[in-house]
Amino acid sequence: MSPFTAEIVGTMMLILLGNGIVANMVLRETKGQNGGWIIITLGWGLSVFTAVLISMDYSGAHLNPAVTIGLAMTGNFAWDQVISYIIAQLIGAAIGALLVWVVYSDHYKVTDDQPGKLATFATIPAIRNPIHNVIAEMIGTFVLVFTVLFISGPNFVSADPSVPAGLGSLGALPVGLLVAVIGMGLGGPTGFAINPARDLAPRFMHWILPVKGKGDSDWGYAWIPVISPVLGAALAAGLFALLN
């Protein structure tokens, strides 16, 4: 499997399972309806674990443009591969969102909650305050990228030199636990996108798919979970370079 394909497949699995968990919690007449925030955050952590496990040996399991950019900024990933990785992540996220809609199609039909339907695709702030929403997403992504860089050390070492550095250098389980604790501790204000591909591509799918009674895709908010994680990754990379 090529790195490009691995990023598609890994990100697809991330969104299929992660947004699938949200759908199971918020859509009507599911087996998991009203399961709560702890289930969602743990579920996202396990989704990351699964996605990293699948793609780590082929692409380094970035699965997130912020991670890709953070690695490139610290010299641990080639800049000429950044665009192809981000494209793969967007494609994978779109496919994952499509599959969630397919799996829960009957439940979208019986759910009247428009924000709830959108939440199964993209993030929505608990309190809409752009400045605070940007800060929350920045800090959450900073924790993710800084921890990846800090634990891995100044120089990433891969068992296979042909495999790019990435989340896979940590192992799948630590990364999954990291994402779960970010969600529990910092995810309350915005739903912790901490990943531009995770929010942008599924939001686009919400916009184009014939989801019954879906309402607005909230494009006015969409820039925050795209720009803020990149800023958080840049902050993490800068501090990491300063400390090393």
Secondary structure as UniProt FT lines:
FT   HELIX           3..26
FT   TURN            28..29
FT   TURN            31..34
FT   HELIX           37..59
FT   HELIX           65..73
FT   TURN            74..75
FT   HELIX           79..81
FT   HELIX           82..103
FT   HELIX           105..109
FT   HELIX           114..119
FT   TURN            120..121
FT   HELIX           130..152
FT   TURN            161..162
FT   HELIX           167..169
FT   HELIX           172..186
FT   TURN            188..190
FT   HELIX           196..208
FT   TURN            212..213
FT   TURN            219..223
FT   HELIX           224..243
//
